[in-house]
């Protein structure tokens, strides 16, 4: 039985893939562009932490980890060279080789756990923005307390929350957390708001926010197909809200140390690099398929 085809709206809300015009191609996401322009210091630090913990772990624990990993390797499905190699490692690999496989995976496991935490906090923020109640899991309580304190302290009124946006001229899409109204020196002001539960990386934040700033809201028809774009409300500024597990929060202006227009040019340069790299990868795949006598058609990115 064929799987039901996802609508453009479902792609945007579930898969973070965006079209800017009816029938147009899927566009690179803001976060993909930012990844091109920024270093991976946080990921490297996370990997080093996993390594350090492994070195300091009592040796008696290694056997249990090796057994767990061997079972996972043996359960690998598929007939690709990668899948076959995994199963072979599970069958014939030494405990040391299997343990290395386990350790290499832990960085990704830990990174995804942190990402999942951020996703769950964002879901709470989106529900609150829509005026709905949210069930808060125990490990999120401190972050949610910080979110509640921020919204209370600054009397935030949500205008738009978790809306997919796109820029047709330059060809990218994304999904900002919130556009909200508050007061600054007694005057109403509208801000682009992004919630964070991890470390503060100022350049990443600046590029991310400028990408959203220069995009427009995607509109859909009743069938979930793209109808077109609608300008965002006028923005007076942007705020990065860093939520901490002790219930406190910090605010950062993304453009405090880099002018908005300079950040915009940096974002577009990174977008150009990303598009060029993707075209290069497509050309390599097409050449390989042509050499093998295969089909050279590619799916939308």
Secondary structure, 3 states (H helix, E strand, C coil): CCCCCCCHHHHHHHHCCECCCCCCCCEEEHHHHHHHHCCCHHHHHHHHHHHHHHHCCCCHHHHHHHHHHHHHHHCCCCCCHHHHHHHHHHHHCCHHHHHHHHHHHHHHHHHHHHHHHHHHHHHHHHHHHCCCCCCCCHHHHHHHHHHHHHHHHHCCEEEEECCEEEECCCCEEEECCEEEEEEECCEEEEEEEEEECCCCCHHHHHHHHHHHHCCEEEEECCCCCEEEEEECCCCCEEEEEEECCCCCEEEECCCCCCCHHHHHHHHHHHHHHHHHHHHHHHHHHHHHHHHCCCCCCCCCC
